[in-house]
Amino acid sequence: MTKDVLVKVSGAHVLDGETEDVEVITAGSYYFKNGRHYILYEEMLDGETEPVRNTIRAAKDEAVVIKSGAARARMEFRPGRPDVSCYVTPYGQMMIGVITDCVQVQEEQDVLRIRIDYTLEINYERATRCRISIEVSSRSSARLDLQADL
C-alpha cells in the first residue's frame, strides 16, 4: 500500500435498541513498521477550529487509537483486556472504558480493513455497544462511492 491513502471510518453505537451511525472519509497517511499498521488522519469537531489528530496502530488482533489536539484520548482494544482512560474534549473530560469483543484486521494489496467490536463505559457506567469499521485504501486505487439522498 502507498503512503498516501483515503481513510473511511464508520462507527455504530447501539443504545436502548437505537443505532446511531457516524462516518468520516478523509485523506491520511499509512505506514507499516515492525509488524504493525499505522494510519494517521485529521478530523474536525463541530464548532472547533483545531483539528483532532488520530493515529491508529493495528496488528492482527489488537488496535490502539490515539487522539490529540482538540480532543485527547488513548484507547486500547485487546480482547480479554479491558482498558480505562481519560477522554478530554473541549466540553470537559470523562473516564471511558472499553471492553473489546473482537479486533479483525484484513489485508489486501491496496486495502486494509479493521473492525473493532466493543462495549463502551462512560464514568464507570455501561453506555453502549459499539462497532468501528476502518477502511484504508491507496489513493491511486481507491473507490469512493458517495450517494446523495434525493
Secondary structure, 3 states (H helix, E strand, C coil): CCCEEEEEEEEEEEECCEEEEEEEEEEEEEEEECCEEEEEEEECCCCCCCCEEEEEEEECCEEEEEEEECCEEEEEEECCECEEEEEEECCEEEEEEEEEEEEEEEECCCEEEEEEEEEEEECCEEEEEEEEEEEEEECCCCCCCCCCCC
